[in-house]
Amino acid sequence: MKTSEMIKALRSERGWSQEQMAEKLGVSRQAITKWETGVGTPDIENLAAIAQLFGVSTDALIFGVEASAGDEAGRFESVTSVDLVEEKHYDIKVGCAHSVVVRASAGEKAWVRLAADSIADLERAFKVVLDTEGRNFDIDVTSTGVVDDALARKELDVTIELPGAYTADAEIELFADELRIEHVSLDIEIGGKVGCVWLVDLEGHVELDVPVDLEVWADDVRGQVDVNQVGATSVLHVAHGTPFSATTRGRFGKRVLRFTRDGEPVEAPEAVEAPLAIELAGARCELTVDSLS
């Protein structure tokens, strides 16, 4: 269950209207609508407030753990951490997983948390290696073969927290259904295979080198998002009213850039300098930039 679905389910379970929930949280009804439709996502303060309101954990909201009273019985987890003392380049590799979250943390520790519903012995099923030697910090999460890849893709949720004071740039290679990068300032290159990418409260340059159709959600992104693909058709969603520029790059191969609002075709935006720059590169690829109201 996605975060948007989890919030809607918890509200409906209490029998509250969107207006009632908004009043309890001190936000607008439009904010609740955006959260429940996936157009926007709560920031860390609102996530904490929602978790407290419904008596669930923030991880339950992020990973969609279905629990009506904050009970995560049967959800197993394993946590690995290491102290850092200097800025690093992060090289992150995650084998098969359902979801991967990368976000900034306070303090000087880097954390890797694994969670699953039915995989009890996570430390035996998956190997987590944190190598901090030199300027690079390697984070590897791999299966030991105890569980098959299909189960890992269905259940395994990976959360990686990087100390905000020591983040420079990162590379991520993963095989997962969802990737969520939030509350960070860094340049990041994403490779492997993933179906849905969420970029939330992010400042920097993001390169998406993913050779499959993508659905990307950009919520409060300040910087540049490059979509580099061959033979793929992808969609990048932005909130309506978000200033952005969009261009294509490359000498060979066809690249098609389209624009829609709530799925309906619209004219291309004027070429102006904006806080969000979108670039489509590659060959035989299409990208639709969809503004959501």
RATA-V500124 format. One record per run of one state. SS is the DSSP state (A for helix, B for strand, O for the rest). FROM is the first residue (numbers start at 1). LEN is the number of residues. If there is no record, write none. Layout:
# RATA-V500124
{{SS	FROM	LEN} {SS	FROM	LEN}}
This chain:
# RATA-V500124
{{O	1	2} {A	3	12} {O	15	3} {A	18	8} {O	26	3} {A	29	9} {O	38	6} {A	44	11} {O	55	3} {A	58	6} {O	64	12} {B	76	8} {O	84	4} {B	88	18} {O	106	3} {B	109	8} {O	117	5} {A	122	4} {B	126	6} {O	132	4} {B	136	8} {O	144	5} {A	149	7} {O	156	1} {B	157	7} {A	164	3} {B	167	19} {O	186	1} {B	187	24} {O	211	4} {B	215	16} {O	231	2} {B	233	7} {O	240	4} {B	244	6} {O	250	5} {B	255	7} {O	262	2} {B	264	2} {O	266	10} {B	276	8} {O	284	1} {B	285	8} {O	293	1}}
